[in-house]
């Protein structure tokens, strides 16, 4: 019940039609009235504060239904993984921010204003994380304790990455990209270490981002113009900028229909989790070249019986990417990819499907939003024509993947 209240609250916040101050760099004169309305709404300060953090939290609550599926994916590829670098990696963006400040590199804020902003952020994050941990009391996947939800390491990592973005993102996009890459690596490692569910990590990331946004907002209300070196750290790119990106995504893959890898073996493949890394370099606003790496773990039913083993696959694709800028921050995109799909051996109760690989093709549709200067969110639907399960079969697999991706934009 408590989590449902959180979900309702966050959806309400996301729907706020704030009339906050617009960035000076936006040109409202170009384009049609519909596009200008989209740009005005999605350029408000409130919208930009909430758009990344709120979907992560709402998505994390929704993804609780798939926690065990993503743990199965982890167990299939990295069951023995155990590393401790995430204990210090979560603080790396804050360390970089303090090192730059100590070396005299000018940031958004003075020392005093920055430290107060960061103290507010850390306090809000700690209150939110610990309140949920000891209210929800979710068991960790390794069974060690009931304080799994949400991930404190991930919340800290995304909090410090957002601090680095706030203070130095205006100087170079690579400060923001580096910070969020480290934060993402921290969240992924928490799952690989079997310490957190996918929902813990997503909600933790959203809390870390929102806590920093509200921490800096409180400091701005207190200090006003005092100690402020940069008045607007968010620069809106031209609508026709090159939309190059590198992102990490999660999704749900479904394989409709039934398949017969061998005579008398009627096989049905159920939906399951997919993780991916995807990126593309664009030579123009409209086309580029890129690729995608993905792995998935899907449950298998043979002749009406659910099997103990699962279909584990990995794929690599390359090809042209296409994009069209709908507005200053929104793009629609598609792609045409070719590559290889790799299947691990799958042992069923009556048959064994040997591991194999084969040529594959893919396409997809995406809706992309540039939430911050160098941070974007992609919603995608991908279709892959994968090789048959066995050499004896002529039935290619038809795979549909619905996913969300957090991207570094450059």
N, C-alpha and C positions, 0 to 999 in steps of 0.2 A: 504494500500500500504506500509506503514511504517513497519508493522509487517511482510509482505512478504519479504521485504529487510533484516530484521533481520534473518528470517528463512534461506534465501539463504546464508547469511554471516556465520551463525553458521554451516550449513552443509559443507561449504567450509573449515572452521576451523577444523571440525571433520575429514576431509579427509586428513589432513596434514600427510605426511609420514616423520616425524621428525627423525633425526639421533642423538638425544640427548644422553647424557651420560647414560649408563646402570648401574643399581645397581650392586655392587660388589658381592652380594650374589647369583646371578643367575648362575646356572650351565648349560652351553650351550652344554655340551658334550653328555648328555643323550638324547635318543629318535631319531626319524627319522628326515630327513631334513625338511619335511613339518611342523612338530611340532616346530622345532627350529626357523623356519621363523616366525611362529605365535608368539612365545615367544619374539623374538627380536623386532618385530613391536609393540606388545602390552606392552612392558616393557619400551619403550622410555618415557622420562620425559614429553614430550609434550602430548603424548597419555594419560598418567595417569592424567595430569592436566585437559584435556578436556573431558575425557570419561564419567564422572558422570554429570558434569554441563551442557554440550552441549545437551545430550539426554533429560535431564529434561526440558530445555528451548524449544527445538524443539517439544518435546511431549506436553508441555503446550500450544504451539501455535496450534498444531493439535487438542488438546482436547477442544478448544474453541467451537467446534461444539456440544460438549456434556455438556457444562456448565449447561444448564437448567435441563438436566437429573440428574446430580449429586446434584443439588439443590433440585430436587424432592426427591431424596434419603434421603437427610438431613431432609427435611420437614416430610417425612414419619416416621422417627425414633426419631428426636430430634428437633421438631419445636419450643419448648419453651426453648431451651437451651440458657443460657446467663451467661457467666462467664467472669471475667476480669483478670484471672491469666496469660493470654498470654501476657499482657502488660509488665510484668516483667520476664516471663519465657524466652523470647527471649534473655535476657542478661545473663541467668544462666550459660551457658558454659564459657563465658568470665569471670564471677565472679569466677568460679572454677579455671580457669587458673591463674588469679591474686592471688587467695588465695594460691594455690600451690607454686607459685613463691615467694610470701611473706614469706611462711613457710620454704623456703630454698630448696625445691625440684628442682633438676636441670632439666632444660628444654632444648629444642633444641638450644635456643638463649640466649644471655645475655639480661639484662633489656633493654638497649638501642636499640639493634637490634630488639628485640621482639616488642617494642613499635612503632618503625618506620615501621616494617612490618604490624602491626595491623592498624596503621594510614593510610598507603597506601590502605589496604584492605577496611577500612571503607569509605575512600574517593571515591574509585572506585565503591563500592556498592551504595553509596548515589547518585553519578552522574547518574549511570545506572537506578536506581529505579525511581528517580524523573524526569529524562528526559522522561522515558516511561509513567509515571503517567500523566504528563501534556501535552504529545503529543497525546497519545491514547485516554485519557479521557473516560474510560469505566465506566459506571454506576455500583455502588456497588449493590449486590443483594438485600440489604435492601432499596435501593433507596435514600440513604442519601447524596451521592456526586458522582462526576464523576472523581474519582482518584483510582479506584479499581485495575487496572492492572499496575504493578504486586504488590504482597503483600510485603510491607515493613517489617512487623513483621517477615514473613517467611524468607525473604532475610537476615535480621539481625540475626535470629536464626541459619541459616545454615552457615553464615559467622563466627559467634562466635564458632559454633561447629567445623568448619574446623580449626580455630585458635587453639582450644584445641587439636585437632588431630595432627596438625603440631608440637605443642610444647611438647606434652606429650604422643602421640600415641605410640612412641617407647618404653615407659616404661611399659605400660600395655594396652592390647586391650580394657579394660573396660573404659578407659578414652574416647576413640573414640566412643565406643558403647553408653556410657552414654550421650555424647554430641549430637550425631545424634538422639538418642531417644528423648531427650528434644526438639530438633529442629523439629522433625516430629510431636511431640505432639503440638507444637506451630502452625504449619501449619494446622493440623486437627482442632484445636480449632478455628482458624480463619474462617474456613468453618462452623463449628457448630454454631458459633456466627452470622452467616449470613452476615459476613462482606466481604467475598471474594468468588469468583468462584474458581473451581478446577484449571483452567488455570492460575489464578493469583498466586496460591500457588506453582504450579510446576515451573513456570518461576521464581518466587521469590527465590525458593530453588536453582535453577541452577545459578542465578546471585550471590547469597551469596557464593556458593562454588567457582565459577570462580573468583570472586573478590578477595577472599583470596589467591587463587593459584597465580594470577597475582601480588597481593600485596607482597607476599613473594618472588616472582621472582624478582621484582624490588629491594627489599631490598638486595637480594642475589647478584645482579649485583653491587650494591653500596658498600656493606660491604665486599664482597668476603669471605675471611676466618676469618675476624675479628669478634669476639663475637660469633662464631659458636661452640657450644659444641658437637653437634652430626652432623656428615657429611651426613648421609643417614638415614632418618626416615622411609623409606619404606623397610621392609624386606619381601622378596618373600618367601612364604612357599614352602615346598617340594611339588612336584606334587601330591604325595600320602597322603597329609594331610587329616585329617578327616573334611569333609565339613559341619560341624554343622552350623546352621543359625537360625535367627529369623528376620522376615521381615514384612513390611506393604506394601500392594499392592492395585492397582486399576485396573479395567478392564471393558470390555464390554461383557455382557452375551447375547447370542442369543438362542432362543428356536425354532428350525425349525419345520415345520409341523403345523397341526391343531389338536385340541383336543375337545372332547365332554364330559365335566364333567357331563352333564345331557342330556337326550334326547331332541333334537331340539335346543341345545345350542352349535353351532359351534364356537369355541374359537380359536383365533390366538393371540399369545404372541409376542410382538415386542422386539427388542434388547434394553438393558438398562444398567445402571451403576451397578457395583459391587465393594465393598471394602472388603478387607480381611486382616487377620493377620495369618501368617503361620510360622511354625518353626519345626525343626527336630534336634535330637541328633544322630550323626553318631558314631557307635561303630568301624567302619573301613572306609577306603576310599570308600567303595562300598555300604554299606547299613546302615540304621538307622531306628529310629522310631519317628514319629512326628504327627502333626495334623494341621487342618486349621479351622478357624472361618470366616464366610463370611456372608454378607447381600446384598440384591439386590432389585431393584425397577423396575418393568417391566410394560410397557403399555399393555393394553388388548383391543382386538377387539372382539365383540360378534355379530355374524350374520351380519357382514359387517359394524358395527357401533363402532367407538372408544368410550371407556367408560371413565367416569370422574374419577373413582377409579382405582388404579393400583394394580398389584399383588406384594405384599411385602413379602419377604421370608428371613429367616436366616437359617444357617446350621452349623453343627459341625461335623467334620470328624477326624478319627484317623486311623493310619495304617503304614505299612512299606514304607520307601523311599529308592530309589536306585540312585546311582550316578556313573559316570565314568569320570575320569580326562583325558580330551583330551590333555591338556597342563598345564603349570604352573598355569595359571589363568582361563582357561576355563574348565567347566564341563557340561556334559549333564546328565539329570536326569529324573526319572519317579517315579510313586508312585501307590499304590493300597490302596484305602481308603474305610472305611465303617463308616456310621454315621446316623444322623437324619437331616431331613429337616423340617422346621417350616413355615407354611403359615399363614399370618394374614387374617382375613375375608375381602373379596373383594365384594363390593356391585356394581352390574351392574344395568342397567336400567330395566331389566326384571327379573333378578335372583340375588340371593345372594349366593356366595361361602363361606361357613363357614370356619373359621380358623381350621386348622388341622395340624397334624404332622405325620411323617412316616419314615420308614427305607429308607436309600439311599446308593448308592455306587458311587465311583468316581475314576478316574485315570487322568493322564495328562503327558505332556512332557514339559521339561524346558531346557533352555540354560542359564547357569550361568557364570557370569564374575566377578572375584575378582578385583575390580577397585583399591582399596586401601588395606592396610594391614588387616583391619577389616570391610571393607565396600564392599558389592557386589551388583550387579544388576542382576535380574532374569527376563527373558522373558519366558512366559509360555502359553500353551494351555491346558485347563482342560476340561474334559468331566464328567458330573454328571448324573447319572440315578436317578432322583428325584421321590418322590411318586406322584400318581395321584392327580388332583386338588380336587376331591371329593371321598367320599367312594363309590358312585354309579358308578365310572369309574374304568376301568382296564387299562387305558392308562398312563404309567409313563411318566414324562417329560424328554426329552432329552436336556440337557443344555450344551452349549459350551461357554467357557469363555476365552477371549484373554486378557492377562494382563501383566503388568510390576510391578516389586516389588523391593524395596530398602531394602537390608538385612544387618543386623549385622552378621558378620562371626566370629566364635570363635572356 
